[in-house]
Amino acid sequence: MIWDFAEGNPLGSSSGSWVLFINGICKAFVKTFEDSDNSDIGSAQQKDASIQNISKDKVISTDPPYYDNIGYADLSDFFYIWLQRSLHPVFPLLFNTPSVPKTQELIATPYRHSNRQKAETFFLEGMTHAMSRLAEQAHPAFPITIYYAFKQSESTNESGMISTGWETFLEAVMRAGFVLTGTLPIQTENRSRMIGMGTNALASSIVLVCRPRCHQAPIITKREFLTHLRRELPKAIAYLKRSNIAAVDLQQASIGPGMEIFSRYAKVIDSAGKAMTVREVLSLINQTRDQTQTEYDNELDDPTRWAIAWFEDFGFGEGAFGQAERLSTSTNTSISSMAEDGLVLSKAGKVRLLKPNELSSNWNPQGSRPSTTIWEIAHHIIRTLDQGEKAAAVLIGKLGSTADCALDLAYRLYDSCNRKKRAQEALAYNALVQSWPQLKRLAQEKPIPTKSKQDTFI
Ligand SMILES: C[S@@+](CC[C@H](N)C(=O)[O-])C[C@H]1O[C@@H](n2cnc3c(N)ncnc32)[C@H](O)[C@@H]1O
């Protein structure tokens, strides 16, 4: 029997009980009223975002629907039909329909619009209107912040990497006349939420910081755009990694800095004089990101380069010795030396990488060869992380600043697993990235001295 969730007892007075919940909610209401004078009290109105006029001169931060991720109205019906019975007399306007209103709901659901294409058009047009209302009405002194938590790789099309959910949303933002001035990945999602358990679900919302685009924005060519992209995107990605963005979020977060460049201009035109679409720009952003990765790979030690290339094809599975050897020639390594160093297992004409839990538990970085590889460092940290954060922190402490290379490799391998749909292996790399700040903190902590006998004053 495996325990997924502890279920609280709703009776009684311990945590999880009904009484405790109600008291908690009451306390929150009382506190809100105690702490605020009348001017602080918020107000809520139910309005369709595509035609609303309540944001005039307001500071706007908005969390719009994420394309087709959630059917809010359908979900709400589950509660609405019960609440309507008891609360209709209290809020007659809010509860005056038999079920939750659905026609204006800005989500791309094919079953409501007869097919996928019509659902996409509905989302694009509605979201463009909603964004335009914000651009027209927002207080000019403040930027508008828009949350978007849509996982790019969840939907693919013929171009492979481009997600309709991002493309359609960004198209609406651009059409509304916004320029992106910043991208902030914010960890909004609870790591222990049900969908996040044992999966690679998003950890962050991407917050797009927007301002209305200036009317004199220039037009540039695709070549000029690419020059800006190649200069600015790698720096932005390095910054995101240093800020410890979750590996699952890096792909969508790097869209932002790329779109920041695109949105600065009235148009980006290709060699035929045609304006580039958001879809084409997203494809260029993804290509540039991949090039950054190739440049990263080229800087690594030889066995690590071999291991990454092998991992791309086989993961931790077996492959033919001949193929492994051909790859080792091109990466300047030898299978026998990698087998000796405990990186691979080579037996009966087959080769495979050792999984972290198969690596030697006696590995001691201080006593190891001068040529310790980045692959070994990262995978031994993952091995110890399986025994708990303290064990991993001890190893990181021994490795000192050399340990930092493990983080970049974890991002790199997460991305590879994600592309190859190796969700299980991806978990370990994502977990390493997410635990990194805590591991570094623990590694720097001085060990608590063991209790000694207290001296006595004479
Ligand atoms: C991502 S959710 C926001 C969730 C919110 N931040 C929260 O924590 O509860 C998007 C919301 O937009 C609402 N929505 C969908 N279509 C809308 C429309 N046309 N006008 C206004 N709101 C709409 C959905 O009902 C949903 O509540």
The ligand as a MOL file (V3000), in Angstrom:
LIG
                    3D

  0  0  0     0  0            999 V3000
M  V30 BEGIN CTAB
M  V30 COUNTS 27 29 0 0 0
M  V30 BEGIN ATOM
M  V30 1 C -5.8800 31.6200 -15.2430 0
M  V30 2 S -7.4720 31.9140 -14.6220 0 CHG=1
M  V30 3 C -7.2020 33.1010 -13.3820 0
M  V30 4 C -7.1220 32.4700 -12.0430 0
M  V30 5 C -6.9500 33.4530 -10.9130 0
M  V30 6 N -5.6800 34.1440 -11.0300 0
M  V30 7 C -7.0170 32.6860 -9.6140 0
M  V30 8 O -5.9630 32.4660 -8.9590 0
M  V30 9 O -8.0980 32.2740 -9.2450 0 CHG=-1
M  V30 10 C -8.2730 32.7810 -15.8970 0
M  V30 11 C -9.6400 33.3140 -15.5170 0
M  V30 12 O -10.1840 34.0470 -16.6180 0
M  V30 13 C -11.6020 33.8740 -16.6120 0
M  V30 14 N -12.1680 34.2210 -17.9340 0
M  V30 15 C -12.3390 33.4410 -19.0320 0
M  V30 16 N -12.9150 34.1260 -20.0390 0
M  V30 17 C -13.1270 35.3960 -19.5870 0
M  V30 18 C -13.6850 36.5700 -20.1490 0
M  V30 19 N -14.1450 36.6180 -21.3960 0
M  V30 20 N -13.7400 37.6810 -19.3720 0
M  V30 21 C -13.2700 37.6750 -18.1020 0
M  V30 22 N -12.7240 36.5900 -17.5060 0
M  V30 23 C -12.6520 35.4680 -18.2440 0
M  V30 24 C -11.7580 32.4130 -16.2550 0
M  V30 25 O -13.0510 32.1670 -15.7520 0
M  V30 26 C -10.6670 32.2440 -15.1720 0
M  V30 27 O -11.1990 32.5080 -13.9230 0
M  V30 END ATOM
M  V30 BEGIN BOND
M  V30 1 1 1 2
M  V30 2 1 2 3
M  V30 3 1 2 10
M  V30 4 1 3 4
M  V30 5 1 4 5
M  V30 6 1 5 6
M  V30 7 1 5 7
M  V30 8 2 7 8
M  V30 9 1 7 9
M  V30 10 1 10 11
M  V30 11 1 11 12
M  V30 12 1 11 26
M  V30 13 1 12 13
M  V30 14 1 13 14
M  V30 15 1 13 24
M  V30 16 1 14 15
M  V30 17 1 14 23
M  V30 18 2 15 16
M  V30 19 1 16 17
M  V30 20 1 17 18
M  V30 21 2 17 23
M  V30 22 1 18 19
M  V30 23 2 18 20
M  V30 24 1 20 21
M  V30 25 2 21 22
M  V30 26 1 22 23
M  V30 27 1 24 25
M  V30 28 1 24 26
M  V30 29 1 26 27
M  V30 END BOND
M  V30 END CTAB
M  END
